[in-house]
Amino acid sequence: MTPIFLSPRDRKIVIFGGGKIALRKCMHFYGFRMIIVADEVLPEIEGMASEVVKRHIDPGSVEEMIVGSDIVIAATNDKKLNDSIRDIAFRAGIAVNSAHGGGDVLIPSVLRKDKYTVAVSTEGKVPAFPPYIINILDDFLDESYDLMMDLLIYLRALIKVQIPTQTERAKYLEIVLNDHNIWRDLRDGNLESAKKYALKIGGLKA
């Protein structure tokens, strides 16, 4: 498996199922053009979906309903039905996630910070493990890491002009990232002091 981050753009996702399983999938893919197919749909899902098709899910009609979609999600409570939806999507050459496994799209546990995102997956081996790791990372990745991102964004704009080569720019940012004085300032919440010190060690002008 290869981890990627996918921009929603106008990508179409067809989600079969309207209960709690489907809700979790919808929450992960919020921002995509989600088409929900189910005979009963939770109100929370209706609020997130681009379109809701309230109908009984018949495997015989799945193929026509997924035409033009980028991803298919099988999120019903019925394993046999989910397996059928998954296999139909495979035959149609469409990426698919199934609540009962076997698909080629796996949904990781996600930690979203202010300016960066961390995703953890065991590729379906032990579903309980990624949320555990996310909880540990959430405690570890304190506000100083968000401030470091602010600092790097600030510096990146300057070094594009003041440092001539990409190799030199990368080396400078590596020095900043490993500087104990800068991390001390950031952990104290002092971004301005960190900026001044970073400019000094790089010989940069604000």
C-alpha positions in Angstrom: 0.0 0.0 0.0 1.1 3.6 -0.7 -0.1 6.4 1.6 -1.2 9.6 -0.2 -3.1 12.8 0.6 -5.9 13.4 -1.9 -7.4 16.9 -2.6 -11.2 16.9 -2.8 -11.5 19.2 -5.8 -14.7 17.9 -7.5 -14.0 14.3 -6.9 -17.1 12.1 -6.7 -17.5 9.5 -4.0 -20.5 7.1 -3.9 -21.2 5.8 -0.4 -23.5 2.9 0.0 -25.1 2.9 3.5 -26.7 5.6 5.6 -25.9 4.5 9.2 -23.1 5.0 11.7 -20.6 3.2 9.5 -21.4 5.5 6.6 -21.3 8.5 8.9 -17.6 7.7 9.9 -16.7 7.5 6.2 -18.5 10.8 5.4 -16.7 12.6 8.2 -13.4 11.4 6.7 -14.3 12.5 3.2 -16.1 15.7 4.1 -15.4 18.2 1.3 -15.7 15.7 -1.5 -18.8 15.4 -3.7 -20.5 12.6 -1.8 -23.4 10.7 -3.2 -25.2 8.6 -0.5 -27.2 5.6 -1.5 -29.4 3.9 1.2 -33.0 3.4 2.1 -32.5 5.2 5.5 -30.0 8.0 6.1 -28.9 9.6 9.3 -29.6 13.4 9.5 -25.9 14.1 10.1 -25.1 12.4 6.8 -27.8 14.3 4.9 -26.1 17.5 6.1 -22.8 16.6 4.7 -23.8 14.9 1.4 -24.0 16.5 -2.0 -26.8 14.2 -2.9 -28.9 11.5 -1.1 -30.5 8.7 -3.1 -33.0 7.0 -0.8 -33.5 3.5 -2.2 -32.9 -0.1 -1.4 -29.4 -1.1 -2.4 -29.6 -3.8 -5.0 -26.3 -5.2 -6.3 -27.8 -5.3 -9.7 -28.1 -1.5 -9.9 -24.7 -0.7 -8.3 -22.7 -0.7 -11.5 -24.9 2.0 -13.1 -24.8 4.1 -9.9 -21.0 4.3 -9.7 -20.4 5.4 -13.2 -18.1 8.5 -13.2 -17.1 8.1 -9.5 -13.6 8.4 -8.3 -14.1 6.3 -5.1 -16.7 3.8 -4.0 -17.4 3.2 -0.3 -19.3 0.1 0.8 -20.5 1.1 4.2 -23.6 -1.0 4.9 -24.0 -3.4 7.9 -24.3 -6.4 5.5 -20.9 -8.0 4.8 -22.2 -9.9 1.8 -23.6 -6.8 0.3 -20.4 -4.8 1.0 -18.4 -7.6 -0.7 -20.6 -7.4 -3.8 -20.3 -3.6 -4.0 -16.5 -3.9 -3.6 -16.2 -6.5 -6.3 -18.4 -4.5 -8.7 -16.2 -1.5 -8.2 -13.1 -3.5 -8.8 -14.5 -4.8 -12.1 -15.3 -1.2 -13.1 -11.8 -0.1 -12.3 -12.8 2.2 -9.5 -11.0 2.5 -6.2 -13.0 1.2 -3.3 -13.1 1.1 0.4 -15.2 -1.6 2.2 -16.3 -1.6 5.8 -15.6 -5.3 5.9 -12.2 -5.1 4.2 -10.7 -6.2 1.0 -10.7 -2.8 -0.8 -7.8 -0.9 -2.2 -8.5 2.3 -0.4 -7.8 2.2 3.4 -8.9 5.0 5.7 -6.2 5.9 8.3 -6.6 7.4 11.7 -5.9 11.1 11.3 -4.5 13.9 13.6 -5.2 17.3 12.2 -3.2 20.2 13.6 -3.4 23.9 12.6 -0.9 23.7 9.7 -0.1 20.0 9.3 -1.8 16.6 9.3 -0.6 13.2 10.5 -2.1 9.9 9.3 -1.4 6.4 10.8 -2.4 3.1 9.4 -1.6 -0.6 9.9 -3.0 -1.4 6.5 -6.0 -3.2 8.1 -3.9 -5.5 10.2 -4.8 -4.2 13.6 -7.5 -1.4 13.5 -7.2 -0.6 17.2 -3.5 0.4 16.9 -3.6 3.6 14.8 -6.1 5.5 17.2 -3.7 4.6 20.0 -0.7 6.0 18.2 -2.7 9.2 17.3 -3.5 9.8 20.9 0.1 9.6 21.8 1.1 11.9 19.0 -1.6 14.4 19.9 0.0 14.7 23.4 3.5 14.9 22.0 2.9 17.4 19.2 2.3 20.4 21.3 1.9 24.1 20.2 5.6 24.5 19.7 5.3 22.4 16.5 2.6 24.7 15.1 4.9 27.6 15.9 7.8 25.9 14.1 5.6 25.6 11.1 4.9 29.4 11.3 8.6 30.0 11.6 9.4 27.8 8.6 6.7 29.4 6.4 8.2 32.8 7.3 11.8 31.8 6.6 10.9 30.0 3.4 9.7 33.2 1.8 13.0 34.9 2.7 15.4 32.1 1.7 13.9 31.9 -1.8 15.3 35.3 -2.4 18.4 35.4 -0.2 19.8 31.9 -0.5 20.7 31.0 -4.1 20.4 27.2 -4.3 17.9 24.6 -3.2 20.6 22.5 -1.6 21.7 25.5 0.6 18.1 26.3 1.4 17.4 22.8 2.5 20.6 22.7 4.6 19.7 25.9 6.3 16.1 24.7 7.2 17.6 21.5 8.6 19.8 23.6 10.9 16.8 25.6 12.0 14.8 22.4 12.7 17.6 21.0 14.8 18.5 24.1 16.8 17.9 23.7 20.5 17.7 27.5 21.1 15.0 27.9 18.6 13.0 25.0 20.0 13.4 26.5 23.5 11.9 29.8 22.3 9.1 28.1 20.6 8.2 26.0 23.7 8.2 29.3 25.6 5.7 30.6 23.0 8.2 33.2 21.8 8.0 33.1 18.1 9.5 36.5 17.5 12.7 35.6 19.5 12.9 32.4 17.4 12.6 34.4 14.2 15.4 36.8 15.2 17.7 33.9 16.1 16.9 32.0 12.9 17.7 35.1 10.8 21.0 35.6 12.7 22.3 32.0 12.2 21.4 32.2 8.5 22.7 35.7 7.9 19.3 36.7 6.6 17.5 40.0 6.5 13.9 40.3 7.5 
